[in-house]
Amino acid sequence: MNTNRQIIQLGISLFLITLILFFSLIFIFSTQGSITDAEFFNYSAMINCFVLPGLYAGMGFYSIFRVAKQRIVSFRQAWQLSFVPMFLGGLLSLGMIFIFFNTSGNWAEDSLQRGWYELMTSNPNPEFMEKNGEFVTAMTDLKINMFTWKVFFLSFSVIIFFYFLISSIFAVFFKNRRV
């Protein structure tokens, strides 16, 4: 199979899996009256902190491993095989999520903000509240949009750093090796 085609297919697969997880959580939250805003925020944070990084790293590893079984790959090739699918999947999925929140998902954004606030007030950390008073105030104001272009580029730059780091680790591991 053509390597470029494989990279694009894996990136689109990551995009689709991410959207399935995202919209499944939205669907479950919107149809189950028993899930509170705090639980919605908590589940969303768990998916974003634990499931998606493992999924993206696993797909990057699989991308290199699949090619390294057939031939020896250089550092640059291994890095590209890992980074590009993660970048493509992350950019498309984050873009789609931001479009959703800025068009028809205002209610979900409000629920996330209320959930964050409920968790902060039920488990107060005075030191955090004192140091980040402006942030806490902004997060409790439902008129403020959390999903702006500025937030999009800031969050995506952090995500790209993760992709860069993981891709570099995998590339060093697979450099000039055949599995």
BASESE-170993 format. One record per residue: residue number from 1; residue in one letter; chain; x, y, z of N, C-alpha, C in turn. Coordinates in nm, 4 decimals. Atoms other than C-alpha are relative to their C-alpha. Layout:
# BASESE-170993
{torse NUM 'A' 'A' {X Y Z} {X Y Z} {X Y Z}}
...
This chain:
# BASESE-170993
{torse 1 'M' 'A' {0.0832 -0.1173 0.0000} {0.0000 0.0000 0.0000} {0.0881 0.1242 0.0000}}
{torse 2 'N' 'A' {-0.0723 -0.1258 0.0061} {0.1183 0.3517 -0.0748} {0.0073 0.0612 0.1402}}
{torse 3 'T' 'A' {-0.0203 -0.0534 -0.1340} {0.2647 0.5083 0.2387} {-0.0813 0.1270 0.0225}}
{torse 4 'N' 'A' {0.0766 -0.1239 -0.0160} {0.1021 0.8482 0.1783} {-0.1484 -0.0294 0.0173}}
{torse 5 'R' 'A' {0.1404 0.0386 -0.0122} {-0.2357 0.6824 0.1364} {-0.0264 -0.0561 0.1397}}
{torse 6 'Q' 'A' {0.0130 0.0557 -0.1343} {-0.1812 0.4909 0.4611} {-0.0039 0.1113 0.1040}}
{torse 7 'I' 'A' {-0.0044 -0.1120 -0.0948} {-0.0936 0.8123 0.6448} {-0.1336 0.0737 0.0018}}
{torse 8 'I' 'A' {0.1276 -0.0715 0.0090} {-0.4109 0.9846 0.5211} {-0.1125 -0.0847 0.0580}}
{torse 9 'Q' 'A' {0.1046 0.0876 -0.0535} {-0.6276 0.6832 0.6039} {0.0052 -0.0073 0.1520}}
{torse 10 'L' 'A' {-0.0123 0.0043 -0.1456} {-0.4901 0.6634 0.9571} {-0.0428 0.1329 0.0631}}
{torse 11 'G' 'A' {0.0427 -0.1306 -0.0493} {-0.5410 1.0384 1.0058} {-0.1507 0.0147 -0.0016}}
{torse 12 'I' 'A' {0.1460 -0.0066 0.0082} {-0.9008 1.0151 0.8889} {-0.0631 -0.0963 0.0994}}
{torse 13 'S' 'A' {0.0502 0.0939 -0.1018} {-0.9509 0.7097 1.1118} {0.0031 0.0634 0.1391}}
{torse 14 'L' 'A' {-0.0081 -0.0693 -0.1286} {-0.8303 0.9099 1.4115} {-0.1084 0.1070 0.0113}}
{torse 15 'F' 'A' {0.1043 -0.1026 0.0038} {-1.0639 1.1935 1.3128} {-0.1367 -0.0614 0.0281}}
{torse 16 'L' 'A' {0.1311 0.0633 -0.0168} {-1.3634 0.9590 1.2909} {-0.0174 -0.0587 0.1399}}
{torse 17 'I' 'A' {0.0076 0.0570 -0.1350} {-1.2848 0.7789 1.6181} {-0.0198 0.1109 0.1031}}
{torse 18 'T' 'A' {0.0134 -0.1122 -0.0923} {-1.2455 1.1127 1.7977} {-0.1413 0.0564 -0.0043}}
{torse 19 'L' 'A' {0.1359 -0.0534 0.0106} {-1.5764 1.2394 1.6628} {-0.1039 -0.0967 0.0558}}
{torse 20 'I' 'A' {0.0927 0.0984 -0.0571} {-1.7514 0.9149 1.7559} {0.0003 0.0096 0.1526}}
{torse 21 'L' 'A' {-0.0082 -0.0149 -0.1457} {-1.6241 0.9490 2.1142} {-0.0667 0.1297 0.0455}}
{torse 22 'F' 'A' {0.0538 -0.1310 -0.0371} {-1.7160 1.3188 2.1256} {-0.1524 0.0029 -0.0093}}
{torse 23 'F' 'A' {0.1450 -0.0064 0.0182} {-2.0657 1.2894 1.9840} {-0.0733 -0.1078 0.0799}}
{torse 24 'S' 'A' {0.0612 0.1003 -0.0876} {-2.1342 0.9702 2.1821} {-0.0183 0.0573 0.1400}}
{torse 25 'L' 'A' {0.0103 -0.0619 -0.1321} {-2.0612 1.1576 2.5041} {-0.1079 0.1083 -0.0012}}
{torse 26 'I' 'A' {0.1034 -0.1037 0.0112} {-2.2771 1.4499 2.3881} {-0.1384 -0.0651 -0.0033}}
{torse 27 'F' 'A' {0.1295 0.0674 0.0120} {-2.5601 1.2105 2.2937} {-0.0426 -0.0608 0.1332}}
{torse 28 'I' 'A' {0.0327 0.0623 -0.1282} {-2.5438 1.0188 2.6216} {-0.0376 0.1061 0.1029}}
{torse 29 'F' 'A' {0.0294 -0.1070 -0.0948} {-2.5356 1.3424 2.8218} {-0.1355 0.0637 -0.0293}}
{torse 30 'S' 'A' {0.1245 -0.0698 0.0333} {-2.8251 1.4981 2.6328} {-0.1235 -0.0882 0.0139}}
{torse 31 'T' 'A' {0.1169 0.0888 -0.0103} {-3.0489 1.1891 2.6531} {-0.0168 -0.0618 0.1381}}
{torse 32 'Q' 'A' {0.0075 0.0588 -0.1342} {-2.9703 1.0667 3.0065} {-0.0173 0.1123 0.1013}}
{torse 33 'G' 'A' {0.0245 -0.1042 -0.0989} {-3.1244 1.2882 3.2690} {0.0765 -0.0202 0.1287}}
{torse 34 'S' 'A' {-0.0690 0.0296 -0.1251} {-2.9199 1.1212 3.5412} {0.1449 0.0495 0.0029}}
{torse 35 'I' 'A' {-0.1382 -0.0478 0.0047} {-2.5832 1.2619 3.4260} {0.0006 0.1499 0.0291}}
{torse 36 'T' 'A' {-0.0064 -0.1409 -0.0373} {-2.5038 1.5925 3.5947} {0.1024 0.0728 -0.0866}}
{torse 37 'D' 'A' {-0.0983 -0.0805 0.0734} {-2.3049 1.8780 3.4441} {0.1419 -0.0315 0.0463}}
{torse 38 'A' 'A' {-0.1327 0.0324 -0.0532} {-2.0134 1.7925 3.6737} {0.0494 -0.1333 -0.0542}}
{torse 39 'E' 'A' {-0.0394 0.1294 0.0559} {-2.0139 1.4311 3.5549} {0.0320 0.0123 -0.1486}}
{torse 40 'F' 'A' {-0.0257 -0.0245 0.1422} {-2.0325 1.5490 3.1924} {0.1388 0.0601 -0.0186}}
{torse 41 'F' 'A' {-0.1326 -0.0606 0.0072} {-1.7286 1.7700 3.2478} {0.1074 -0.1022 0.0362}}
{torse 42 'N' 'A' {-0.0964 0.0995 -0.0462} {-1.5497 1.4902 3.4342} {0.0253 -0.1070 -0.1066}}
{torse 43 'Y' 'A' {-0.0159 0.1000 0.1062} {-1.6156 1.2303 3.1598} {0.0739 0.0598 -0.1191}}
{torse 44 'S' 'A' {-0.0667 -0.0664 0.1114} {-1.5074 1.4788 2.8956} {0.1495 0.0162 0.0279}}
{torse 45 'A' 'A' {-0.1409 -0.0159 -0.0373} {-1.1849 1.5512 3.0832} {0.0734 -0.1338 -0.0016}}
{torse 46 'M' 'A' {-0.0640 0.1323 -0.0006} {-1.1134 1.1791 3.1295} {0.0277 -0.0491 -0.1419}}
{torse 47 'I' 'A' {-0.0209 0.0411 0.1394} {-1.1596 1.1095 2.7589} {0.1152 0.0788 -0.0603}}
{torse 48 'N' 'A' {-0.1035 -0.0848 0.0586} {-0.9389 1.4040 2.6646} {0.1374 -0.0215 0.0618}}
{torse 49 'C' 'A' {-0.1291 0.0162 -0.0673} {-0.6675 1.3274 2.9195} {0.0566 -0.1411 -0.0072}}
{torse 50 'F' 'A' {-0.0478 0.1370 -0.0070} {-0.6500 0.9496 2.9088} {-0.0256 -0.0820 -0.1265}}
{torse 51 'V' 'A' {0.0349 0.0837 0.1159} {-0.8279 0.7944 2.6106} {0.0645 0.0527 -0.1277}}
{torse 52 'L' 'A' {-0.0500 -0.0536 0.1269} {-0.7337 1.0276 2.3261} {0.1526 0.0014 -0.0121}}
{torse 53 'P' 'A' {-0.1461 0.0078 0.0155} {-0.3586 1.0610 2.4009} {0.0492 -0.1424 -0.0267}}
{torse 54 'G' 'A' {-0.0382 0.1391 0.0242} {-0.3286 0.6820 2.4201} {-0.0389 -0.0468 -0.1391}}
{torse 55 'L' 'A' {0.0469 0.0355 0.1333} {-0.5324 0.6399 2.1038} {0.0899 0.0600 -0.1081}}
{torse 56 'Y' 'A' {-0.0829 -0.0664 0.1002} {-0.3282 0.8940 1.9080} {0.1429 -0.0542 0.0015}}
{torse 57 'A' 'A' {-0.1346 0.0563 -0.0085} {0.0053 0.7617 2.0360} {0.0021 -0.1418 -0.0555}}
{torse 58 'G' 'A' {0.0082 0.1367 0.0525} {-0.1027 0.4061 1.9603} {-0.0094 -0.0030 -0.1511}}
{torse 59 'M' 'A' {0.0125 -0.0059 0.1455} {-0.2007 0.5006 1.6061} {0.1316 0.0449 -0.0635}}
{torse 60 'G' 'A' {-0.1313 -0.0408 0.0508} {0.1326 0.6793 1.5562} {0.0995 -0.1149 0.0023}}
{torse 61 'F' 'A' {-0.0873 0.1165 -0.0110} {0.3175 0.3722 1.6783} {-0.0353 -0.1032 -0.1068}}
{torse 62 'Y' 'A' {0.0453 0.0972 0.0993} {0.1090 0.1453 1.4561} {0.0405 0.0419 -0.1411}}
{torse 63 'S' 'A' {-0.0360 -0.0496 0.1323} {0.1784 0.3656 1.1545} {0.1452 -0.0311 -0.0342}}
{torse 64 'I' 'A' {-0.1422 0.0292 0.0231} {0.5551 0.3292 1.1930} {0.0234 -0.1511 -0.0020}}
{torse 65 'F' 'A' {-0.0206 0.1440 -0.0126} {0.5404 -0.0362 1.2967} {-0.0407 -0.0721 -0.1281}}
{torse 66 'R' 'A' {0.0501 0.0635 0.1224} {0.3405 -0.1294 0.9884} {0.1002 0.0132 -0.1149}}
{torse 67 'V' 'A' {-0.0976 -0.0205 0.1067} {0.6016 0.0187 0.7541} {0.1333 -0.0647 0.0364}}
{torse 68 'A' 'A' {-0.1282 0.0558 -0.0431} {0.9008 -0.0955 0.9640} {0.0033 -0.1523 -0.0140}}
{torse 69 'K' 'A' {0.0024 0.1440 0.0241} {0.7874 -0.4562 0.9185} {0.0416 -0.0321 -0.1436}}
{torse 70 'Q' 'A' {-0.0288 0.0236 0.1413} {0.8358 -0.4175 0.5428} {0.1389 0.0463 -0.0409}}
{torse 71 'R' 'A' {-0.1303 -0.0546 0.0400} {1.1513 -0.2060 0.5234} {0.0595 0.0824 0.1136}}
{torse 72 'I' 'A' {-0.0680 -0.0854 -0.0966} {1.4058 -0.0074 0.7186} {-0.0424 0.1442 -0.0248}}
{torse 73 'V' 'A' {0.0417 -0.1387 0.0125} {1.2928 0.3489 0.7896} {0.1027 0.0900 0.0674}}
{torse 74 'S' 'A' {-0.0899 -0.0987 -0.0591} {1.5054 0.6538 0.8566} {-0.0743 0.0760 0.1092}}
{torse 75 'F' 'A' {0.0609 -0.0799 -0.1053} {1.4423 0.8927 1.1456} {-0.1086 0.0904 -0.0585}}
{torse 76 'R' 'A' {0.0957 -0.0930 0.0623} {1.2713 1.1418 0.9157} {-0.1252 -0.0727 -0.0479}}
{torse 77 'Q' 'A' {0.1159 0.0766 0.0465} {1.0464 0.8784 0.7589} {-0.0849 -0.0481 0.1184}}
{torse 78 'A' 'A' {0.0729 0.0493 -0.1172} {0.9545 0.7309 1.0977} {-0.0750 0.1143 0.0678}}
{torse 79 'W' 'A' {0.0639 -0.1147 -0.0632} {0.8806 1.0748 1.2405} {-0.1220 0.0446 -0.0804}}
{torse 80 'Q' 'A' {0.1109 -0.0399 0.0872} {0.6631 1.1634 0.9423} {-0.1146 -0.1014 0.0076}}
{torse 81 'L' 'A' {0.1030 0.1035 -0.0083} {0.4793 0.8309 0.9590} {-0.0810 0.0104 0.1292}}
{torse 82 'S' 'A' {0.0698 -0.0133 -0.1271} {0.3894 0.9010 1.3213} {-0.0705 0.1347 0.0120}}
{torse 83 'F' 'A' {0.0528 -0.1350 -0.0235} {0.3338 1.2781 1.3193} {-0.1177 0.0355 -0.0904}}
{torse 84 'V' 'A' {0.1011 -0.0469 0.0950} {0.1253 1.3325 1.0078} {-0.1396 -0.0583 0.0272}}
{torse 85 'P' 'A' {0.1360 0.0472 -0.0323} {-0.1661 1.0975 1.0944} {-0.0575 0.0652 0.1256}}
{torse 86 'M' 'A' {0.0481 -0.0647 -0.1220} {-0.1875 1.2442 1.4445} {-0.0373 0.1451 -0.0279}}
{torse 87 'F' 'A' {0.0281 -0.1394 0.0327} {-0.1696 1.5989 1.3080} {-0.1287 0.0122 -0.0796}}
{torse 88 'L' 'A' {0.1189 -0.0053 0.0845} {-0.4323 1.5335 1.0430} {-0.1255 -0.0319 0.0808}}
{torse 89 'G' 'A' {0.1155 0.0361 -0.0825} {-0.6702 1.3575 1.2833} {-0.0306 0.1047 0.1049}}
{torse 90 'G' 'A' {0.0198 -0.1016 -0.1036} {-0.6176 1.6172 1.5549} {-0.0534 0.1305 -0.0554}}
{torse 91 'L' 'A' {0.0456 -0.1256 0.0599} {-0.6616 1.9185 1.3287} {-0.1455 -0.0106 -0.0447}}
{torse 92 'L' 'A' {0.1371 0.0165 0.0477} {-0.9770 1.7847 1.1660} {-0.0989 -0.0141 0.1151}}
{torse 93 'S' 'A' {0.0944 0.0218 -0.1097} {-1.1372 1.6673 1.4905} {-0.0134 0.1240 0.0882}}
{torse 94 'L' 'A' {0.0086 -0.1204 -0.0817} {-1.0487 1.9775 1.6921} {-0.0749 0.1098 -0.0746}}
{torse 95 'G' 'A' {0.0735 -0.0971 0.0801} {-1.1723 2.1954 1.4074} {-0.1492 -0.0278 -0.0001}}
{torse 96 'M' 'A' {0.1416 0.0371 0.0011} {-1.5014 2.0056 1.3894} {-0.0642 0.0246 0.1364}}
{torse 97 'I' 'A' {0.0536 -0.0224 -0.1350} {-1.5470 2.0230 1.7672} {-0.0190 0.1490 0.0249}}
{torse 98 'F' 'A' {0.0146 -0.1439 -0.0180} {-1.4854 2.3983 1.7677} {-0.1141 0.0544 -0.0850}}
{torse 99 'I' 'A' {0.1139 -0.0421 0.0829} {-1.7316 2.4433 1.4802} {-0.1301 -0.0388 0.0681}}
{torse 100 'F' 'A' {0.1203 0.0442 -0.0703} {-1.9885 2.2396 1.6739} {-0.0326 0.0927 0.1160}}
{torse 101 'F' 'A' {0.0249 -0.0840 -0.1172} {-1.9470 2.4440 1.9921} {-0.0365 0.1433 -0.0383}}
{torse 102 'N' 'A' {0.0294 -0.1380 0.0397} {-1.9643 2.7742 1.8022} {-0.1258 0.0130 -0.0848}}
{torse 103 'T' 'A' {0.1227 -0.0092 0.0793} {-2.2727 2.6860 1.5973} {-0.1194 -0.0532 0.0775}}
{torse 104 'S' 'A' {0.1190 0.0579 -0.0635} {-2.5193 2.4454 1.7582} {0.0260 -0.0565 0.1385}}
{torse 105 'G' 'A' {-0.0332 0.0631 -0.1272} {-2.3402 2.3354 2.0745} {0.0148 0.0951 0.1165}}
{torse 106 'N' 'A' {-0.0119 -0.0953 -0.1112} {-2.3779 2.6417 2.2954} {-0.0500 -0.0593 0.1312}}
{torse 107 'W' 'A' {0.0534 0.0633 -0.1208} {-2.5854 2.4385 2.5401} {0.1021 -0.0949 0.0616}}
{torse 108 'A' 'A' {-0.1027 0.0920 -0.0508} {-2.3042 2.1814 2.5682} {0.1144 0.0777 0.0632}}
{torse 109 'E' 'A' {-0.1054 -0.0845 -0.0574} {-2.0483 2.4553 2.6271} {-0.0429 0.0529 0.1365}}
{torse 110 'D' 'A' {0.0513 -0.0472 -0.1287} {-2.2682 2.5996 2.9030} {0.0017 -0.1122 0.1040}}
{torse 111 'S' 'A' {-0.0016 0.1145 -0.0918} {-2.3002 2.2525 3.0573} {0.1416 -0.0310 0.0470}}
{torse 112 'L' 'A' {-0.1393 0.0218 -0.0392} {-1.9223 2.2072 3.0522} {0.0462 0.1054 0.0997}}
{torse 113 'Q' 'A' {-0.0386 -0.1062 -0.0929} {-1.8739 2.5447 3.2205} {-0.0652 -0.0192 0.1361}}
{torse 114 'R' 'A' {0.0684 0.0244 -0.1275} {-2.1356 2.4680 3.4856} {0.0598 -0.1213 0.0703}}
{torse 115 'G' 'A' {-0.0614 0.1190 -0.0578} {-1.9800 2.1242 3.5378} {0.1344 0.0301 0.0621}}
{torse 116 'W' 'A' {-0.1294 -0.0385 -0.0545} {-1.6356 2.2732 3.5844} {-0.0188 0.0787 0.1292}}
{torse 117 'Y' 'A' {0.0259 -0.0815 -0.1183} {-1.7752 2.5254 3.8300} {-0.0503 -0.0852 0.1165}}
{torse 118 'E' 'A' {0.0499 0.0890 -0.1053} {-1.9639 2.2547 4.0234} {0.1139 -0.0792 0.0621}}
{torse 119 'L' 'A' {-0.1142 0.0753 -0.0535} {-1.6446 2.0507 4.0570} {0.0924 0.0900 0.0817}}
{torse 120 'M' 'A' {-0.0867 -0.0931 -0.0725} {-1.4463 2.3571 4.1657} {-0.0601 0.0379 0.1352}}
{torse 121 'T' 'A' {0.0622 -0.0411 -0.1258} {-1.7004 2.4557 4.4312} {-0.0218 -0.1179 0.0950}}
{torse 122 'S' 'A' {0.0188 0.1150 -0.0883} {-1.7589 2.1019 4.5615} {0.1321 -0.0483 0.0602}}
{torse 123 'N' 'A' {-0.1336 0.0359 -0.0494} {-1.3829 2.0436 4.6029} {0.0902 0.1232 -0.0078}}
{torse 124 'P' 'A' {-0.0752 -0.1248 0.0150} {-1.2417 2.3909 4.6634} {0.1481 -0.0163 0.0338}}
{torse 125 'N' 'A' {-0.1431 -0.0073 -0.0237} {-0.8702 2.4477 4.6422} {0.0315 0.1485 0.0188}}
{torse 126 'P' 'A' {-0.0157 -0.1435 -0.0253} {-0.8160 2.7868 4.8099} {0.1235 0.0603 -0.0669}}
{torse 127 'E' 'A' {-0.1232 -0.0511 0.0609} {-0.4621 2.8209 4.6784} {-0.0203 0.0240 -0.1500}}
{torse 128 'F' 'A' {0.0279 -0.0159 0.1433} {-0.5742 2.7659 4.3162} {-0.0954 0.1164 -0.0243}}
{torse 129 'M' 'A' {0.0992 -0.1064 0.0159} {-0.8754 2.9972 4.3584} {0.0635 0.1374 0.0214}}
{torse 130 'E' 'A' {-0.0644 -0.1275 -0.0288} {-0.6551 3.2708 4.5038} {0.0938 0.0415 -0.1129}}
{torse 131 'K' 'A' {-0.0963 -0.0310 0.1059} {-0.3858 3.2489 4.2336} {-0.0667 0.0232 -0.1347}}
{torse 132 'N' 'A' {0.0662 -0.0055 0.1310} {-0.6320 3.2130 3.9444} {-0.1399 0.0583 0.0096}}
{torse 133 'G' 'A' {0.1312 -0.0592 -0.0228} {-0.9194 3.4349 4.0555} {-0.0666 0.0482 -0.1276}}
{torse 134 'E' 'A' {0.0563 -0.0501 0.1254} {-0.9657 3.5974 3.7141} {-0.0455 -0.1153 -0.0898}}
{torse 135 'F' 'A' {0.0353 0.1182 0.0793} {-0.9681 3.2582 3.5409} {-0.1269 -0.0655 0.0536}}
{torse 136 'V' 'A' {0.1173 0.0621 -0.0614} {-1.2202 3.1149 3.7875} {-0.1236 0.0851 -0.0270}}
{torse 137 'T' 'A' {0.1123 -0.0897 0.0280} {-1.4438 3.4202 3.7435} {-0.0433 -0.0115 -0.1450}}
{torse 138 'A' 'A' {0.0328 0.0108 0.1420} {-1.4250 3.3927 3.3655} {-0.0667 -0.1334 -0.0322}}
{torse 139 'M' 'A' {0.0586 0.1317 0.0267} {-1.5061 3.0219 3.3714} {-0.1428 -0.0114 0.0536}}
{torse 140 'T' 'A' {0.1355 0.0062 -0.0545} {-1.8186 3.0847 3.5775} {-0.0968 0.0908 -0.0742}}
{torse 141 'D' 'A' {0.0857 -0.0893 0.0773} {-1.9501 3.3549 3.3436} {-0.0404 -0.0699 -0.1295}}
{torse 142 'L' 'A' {0.0471 0.0750 0.1157} {-2.1654 3.1740 3.0875} {-0.0066 0.0850 -0.1268}}
{torse 143 'K' 'A' {0.0021 -0.0868 0.1186} {-2.1563 3.4757 2.8549} {0.1326 -0.0060 -0.0758}}
{torse 144 'I' 'A' {-0.1329 0.0087 0.0624} {-1.7874 3.4135 2.7833} {0.0091 -0.1295 -0.0786}}
{torse 145 'N' 'A' {-0.0150 0.1167 0.0867} {-1.7212 3.1757 2.4927} {0.1359 -0.0638 0.0248}}
{torse 146 'M' 'A' {-0.1261 0.0722 -0.0234} {-1.4605 2.9141 2.5833} {0.0651 -0.0434 -0.1308}}
{torse 147 'F' 'A' {-0.0490 0.0567 0.1248} {-1.4229 2.8087 2.2210} {0.0172 0.1087 -0.1049}}
{torse 148 'T' 'A' {-0.0333 -0.1066 0.0937} {-1.2716 3.1095 2.0448} {0.1195 -0.0435 -0.0842}}
{torse 149 'W' 'A' {-0.1172 0.0303 0.0843} {-1.0026 3.1155 1.7761} {0.1281 0.0014 0.0824}}
{torse 150 'K' 'A' {-0.1186 -0.0071 -0.0856} {-0.7473 3.2139 2.0389} {0.0166 -0.1304 0.0785}}
{torse 151 'V' 'A' {-0.0048 0.1250 -0.0759} {-0.8346 2.9111 2.2533} {0.0307 -0.1169 -0.0929}}
{torse 152 'F' 'A' {-0.0267 0.1060 0.0973} {-0.8346 2.6913 1.9422} {0.1494 -0.0093 -0.0291}}
{torse 153 'F' 'A' {-0.1420 0.0035 0.0347} {-0.4802 2.7907 1.8464} {0.0884 -0.0299 0.1205}}
{torse 154 'L' 'A' {-0.0779 0.0334 -0.1201} {-0.3507 2.7747 2.2040} {-0.0082 -0.1490 0.0314}}
{torse 155 'S' 'A' {0.0141 0.1423 -0.0316} {-0.4932 2.4296 2.2639} {0.0632 -0.0866 -0.1083}}
{torse 156 'F' 'A' {-0.0594 0.0803 0.1062} {-0.3845 2.3026 1.9243} {0.1522 0.0064 0.0043}}
{torse 157 'S' 'A' {-0.1464 -0.0063 -0.0107} {-0.0295 2.4264 1.9831} {0.0504 -0.0940 0.1093}}
{torse 158 'V' 'A' {-0.0374 0.0961 -0.1052} {-0.0157 2.2228 2.3058} {-0.0118 -0.1424 -0.0530}}
{torse 159 'I' 'A' {0.0204 0.1331 0.0571} {-0.1535 1.9217 2.1216} {0.1094 -0.0327 -0.1006}}
{torse 160 'I' 'A' {-0.1075 0.0225 0.0974} {0.1026 1.9633 1.8412} {0.1309 -0.0326 0.0720}}
{torse 161 'F' 'A' {-0.1203 0.0317 -0.0764} {0.3780 1.9636 2.1023} {-0.0024 -0.1467 0.0437}}
{torse 162 'F' 'A' {0.0141 0.1411 -0.0362} {0.2457 1.6271 2.2261} {0.0293 -0.0891 -0.1202}}
{torse 163 'Y' 'A' {-0.0246 0.0791 0.1213} {0.2412 1.4909 1.8688} {0.1483 0.0008 -0.0359}}
{torse 164 'F' 'A' {-0.1425 -0.0138 0.0324} {0.5937 1.6215 1.8107} {0.0841 -0.0873 0.0935}}
{torse 165 'L' 'A' {-0.0765 0.0758 -0.0988} {0.7256 1.4646 2.1308} {-0.0162 -0.1506 -0.0203}}
{torse 166 'I' 'A' {0.0256 0.1426 0.0195} {0.5613 1.1257 2.0771} {0.0622 -0.0491 -0.1307}}
{torse 167 'S' 'A' {-0.0569 0.0388 0.1291} {0.6658 1.1165 1.7107} {0.1516 -0.0091 0.0072}}
{torse 168 'S' 'A' {-0.1461 0.0022 -0.0148} {1.0251 1.1968 1.8054} {0.0453 -0.1236 0.0766}}
{torse 169 'I' 'A' {-0.0357 0.1195 -0.0777} {1.0344 0.9187 2.0647} {-0.0117 -0.1249 -0.0867}}
{torse 170 'F' 'A' {0.0187 0.1163 0.0860} {0.8931 0.6654 1.8194} {0.1032 -0.0041 -0.1119}}
{torse 171 'A' 'A' {-0.0972 -0.0046 0.1098} {1.1257 0.7823 1.5418} {0.1386 -0.0426 0.0469}}
{torse 172 'V' 'A' {-0.1288 0.0431 -0.0545} {1.4313 0.7378 1.7624} {0.0002 -0.1508 0.0207}}
{torse 173 'F' 'A' {0.0096 0.1433 -0.0245} {1.3122 0.3919 1.8559} {0.0068 -0.0818 -0.1283}}
{torse 174 'F' 'A' {0.0073 0.0752 0.1250} {1.2441 0.2801 1.4968} {0.1080 0.0366 -0.1019}}
{torse 175 'K' 'A' {-0.1012 -0.0456 0.0947} {1.5354 0.4616 1.3304} {0.0927 -0.1132 -0.0406}}
{torse 176 'N' 'A' {-0.0888 0.0993 0.0609} {1.7270 0.2285 1.0974} {-0.0224 -0.1413 0.0524}}
{torse 177 'R' 'A' {0.0337 0.1344 -0.0459} {1.5477 -0.0801 1.2317} {-0.1082 -0.0600 -0.0871}}
{torse 178 'R' 'A' {0.1071 0.0751 0.0654} {1.3401 -0.3429 1.0739} {-0.0584 -0.0943 0.1043}}
{torse 179 'V' 'A' {0.0653 0.0790 -0.1040} {1.0882 -0.5139 1.2946} {-0.0270 -0.1400 -0.0498}}
